[in-house]
Amino acid sequence: MNFSTSPEQDELVGTARRFGQEHLAPFYKQREREGAFDRATLRRMGELGFFGVELPEAYGGLGLDSVTAGLVLETLCAADYNIGQLMVTVSLAGTILATHGQPHVVEPWLKGILAGETIPAIALTEPGGGSDAANLVVRAQRAGDTYVLDGEKTSTSFATQAGVAVVWARTGPPGSGARGISAFLVPLDLPGVTTSEFEDLGGRSAGRGTLHLDGVTVPADHLLGAENQGFVQVMQGFDYSRALIGLQCLAVARQSLEETWASAAERRSFGKPLTAHQGVSFPLAEAETHVHACRLLCLNTLWLKDQGLPHTAEAAMCKWWGPKLAFEVVQNCLLINGHGAYTAEMPYEQRLRDVLGLQIGDGTAQIMKLVIARSKVGRDAVT
Ligand SMILES: Cc1cc2nc3c(=O)[nH]c(=O)nc-3n(C[C@H](O)[C@H](O)[C@H](O)COP(=O)(O)OP(=O)(O)OC[C@H]3O[C@@H](n4cnc5c(N)ncnc54)[C@H](O)[C@@H]3O)c2cc1C
């Protein structure tokens, strides 16, 4: 067992840290106000190789492992949590396209995504409910050399900023469940695509919204994986995004802890630094312990993926624990910083609203616990 990082990882993480401090952290609040990412920053991130660290070099990635991708992600998320939402979406959509797409179709899209030119979206959730994802009703009907898509996808991160989406649709008969679903690459400038945006509590620079698909025609070679296998094959990518999401949220918790240790050591009450009161320092010490343990779980899950070993249950553990823990830690840091942290002068209130979203996005804690329980006693024993 080796927990050390390589010189190559250290260099990449160092570059990410400097980039985050200079270009991301100062504009965390501004991006929320604008409700979007500025494209020049994304292109610079593309040039530095921050998108698709783990994706093949042929598509513009760095061709490194998932652990390294996680280390870069958490470093940048310490500066701006929301950039992580985009990085996770790039990693998830990019892995799906690179693994299941036809190279001549996906290559131009992947190159644009990894260069920071094109924002991708993942369109799975529907208005009828996201947890029971295999019950989706958006249809894709085969018509000659094309598929025609109709219906509505909702809660889609980057709905109004994205240039392309991975869309899951029913190709089997109604009621065909997980075995009648296919995944498609859908360029979002096609006729019949319209979008609208929600006013979310947090994560606003990701501009979450709805994709309306009205007779959208894509060539048949835009199918990802085999027909009717889109749920079974393509959903495996979520085991990866769930571990990354854990690191994304924990990065915010770790940054908040660092800042809070410093401010609590500086500020005084009753003639002593705040940290001299065990009511302040013990909860912070407990948070350090929990965050460290959860981070190791996330890195271990990415390591399992890199070894080609099963990691579905571990990924679900990262996904329910990481966002919940991060929310609790940021909340406690906010309280220890007093009223100042309840105002928009400090980043804690935004961090709190931001990390809350991933207790829902990519699957709720209840659904993650179903996944873990099924891995222990089988699918039929847990409903
Ligand atoms: C920040 C954020 C980002 C997102 N990004 C995307 C995206 O990019 N693409 C995309 O497709 N979707 C995205 N979503 C949607 C997200 O995946 C869904 O919101 C989520 O899966 C839950 O679906 P729902 O909101 O329809 O809730 P529902 O499925 O209606 O669930 C409502 C409640 O019931 C509980 N519940 C449901 N079934 C069970 C059960 N069997 N046992 C116990 N409890 C249960 C749930 O845990 C939840 O608390 C995002 C959501 C958020 C908040």
The ligand as an ORCA input file, in Angstrom:
! r2SCAN-3c Opt
* xyz 0 1
  C     -27.008     20.280     -7.946
  C     -27.747     19.327     -8.853
  C     -27.162     18.964    -10.055
  C     -27.850     18.091    -10.906
  N     -27.318     17.831    -12.139
  C     -27.965     16.990    -12.974
  C     -27.469     16.770    -14.300
  O     -26.466     17.349    -14.714
  N     -28.148     15.900    -15.092
  C     -29.273     15.257    -14.674
  O     -29.820     14.470    -15.443
  N     -29.804     15.473    -13.441
  C     -29.172     16.339    -12.590
  N     -29.702     16.608    -11.362
  C     -30.932     15.940    -10.968
  C     -30.714     14.894     -9.878
  O     -29.970     13.802    -10.347
  C     -32.079     14.487     -9.314
  O     -32.642     15.658     -8.727
  C     -31.980     13.375     -8.290
  O     -31.631     12.155     -8.902
  C     -33.280     13.189     -7.502
  O     -34.363     13.160     -8.374
  P     -35.649     14.090     -8.079
  O     -35.178     15.462     -7.818
  O     -36.592     13.888     -9.202
  O     -36.264     13.533     -6.743
  P     -37.185     12.220     -6.581
  O     -36.624     11.101     -7.372
  O     -38.594     12.595     -6.837
  O     -36.990     11.894     -5.045
  C     -37.581     12.719     -4.029
  C     -37.153     12.204     -2.655
  O     -37.597     10.841     -2.468
  C     -36.508     10.008     -2.112
  N     -36.673      8.677     -2.684
  C     -37.027      8.353     -3.956
  N     -37.048      7.021     -4.110
  C     -36.687      6.470     -2.922
  C     -36.508      5.147     -2.435
  N     -36.674      4.080     -3.231
  N     -36.152      4.969     -1.136
  C     -35.956      6.044     -0.310
  N     -36.099      7.321     -0.728
  C     -36.459      7.536     -2.005
  C     -35.283     10.699     -2.698
  O     -34.093     10.304     -2.013
  C     -35.633     12.181     -2.488
  O     -35.284     12.581     -1.200
  C     -29.081     17.535    -10.516
  C     -29.666     17.905     -9.296
  C     -29.015     18.813     -8.485
  C     -29.671     19.250     -7.214
*
